[in-house]
Amino acid sequence: MKSGSIEFNGRTIACLIRKQSDTGASLEVASPLGIPAQFTLLIGADRLRHGCTVIWRTERLIGVKFH
């Protein structure tokens, strides 16, 4: 697991990256409420930024595909 940040509209929400591939990831968050369908994912350890689109949500997880 890696730590990450979800960025949108000047806001930042911390997340844990549970699984990651070349095309997407599953992210654990305290609550998915208020997180939009598209945002930027920052992965600090890898110094990467990915534009993301949400493809599924559960109570604490968000599945995204990278642009």
C-alpha positions as a printed NumPy array, in Angstrom:
array([[  0.   ,   0.   ,   0.   ],
       [  1.054,   3.54 ,  -0.768],
       [ -0.266,   6.849,   0.46 ],
       [ -1.732,   9.278,  -2.009],
       [ -3.8  ,  12.428,  -2.341],
       [ -6.959,  13.107,  -4.303],
       [ -7.007,  16.677,  -5.65 ],
       [-10.002,  18.557,  -7.072],
       [-11.305,  22.135,  -6.985],
       [ -8.45 ,  23.266,  -4.739],
       [ -9.172,  20.539,  -2.166],
       [ -6.952,  17.624,  -1.144],
       [ -8.156,  14.368,   0.424],
       [ -5.755,  11.723,   1.732],
       [ -6.125,   8.159,   0.482],
       [ -4.392,   4.79 ,   0.519],
       [ -3.678,   3.109,  -2.797],
       [ -4.789,  -0.491,  -2.219],
       [ -4.048,  -1.826,  -5.701],
       [ -2.462,  -0.168,  -8.719],
       [ -1.904,  -1.18 , -12.331],
       [ -0.805,   0.651, -15.452],
       [ -4.444,   1.533, -16.212],
       [ -5.976,   2.308, -12.817],
       [ -6.152,   1.808,  -9.075],
       [ -8.396,   1.151,  -6.096],
       [ -8.234,   3.842,  -3.444],
       [ -9.271,   3.634,   0.202],
       [-10.793,   6.81 ,   1.626],
       [-12.504,   7.775,   4.891],
       [-15.641,   8.564,   2.846],
       [-16.212,   8.816,  -0.906],
       [-18.9  ,  11.478,  -0.404],
       [-18.05 ,  14.726,  -2.155],
       [-15.313,  13.212,  -4.325],
       [-16.183,  14.027,  -7.946],
       [-16.208,  11.651, -10.924],
       [-12.911,  13.085, -12.187],
       [ -9.894,  14.222, -10.166],
       [ -6.089,  14.136, -10.007],
       [ -4.358,  11.42 ,  -7.981],
       [ -0.962,  12.281,  -6.519],
       [  1.319,   9.384,  -5.558],
       [  4.058,  10.983,  -3.469],
       [  6.369,   7.958,  -3.18 ],
       [  6.517,   7.623,  -6.979],
       [  6.275,  11.37 ,  -7.681],
       [  3.437,  10.702, -10.125],
       [  0.244,  12.554, -11.03 ],
       [ -2.608,  10.754, -12.773],
       [ -5.826,  12.184, -14.117],
       [ -8.552,   9.757, -12.959],
       [-12.147,   8.859, -13.735],
       [-14.169,   6.974, -11.109],
       [-15.541,   3.656, -12.408],
       [-16.976,   2.276,  -9.146],
       [-17.483,   3.223,  -5.487],
       [-18.214,   1.408,  -2.233],
       [-18.434,   2.656,   1.351],
       [-14.644,   3.175,   1.674],
       [-13.168,   2.285,  -1.734],
       [-13.069,   4.037,  -5.105],
       [-12.013,   2.316,  -8.323],
       [-10.477,   4.618, -10.925],
       [ -9.063,   4.401, -14.417],
       [ -6.143,   6.607, -15.407],
       [ -6.428,   9.022, -18.359]])
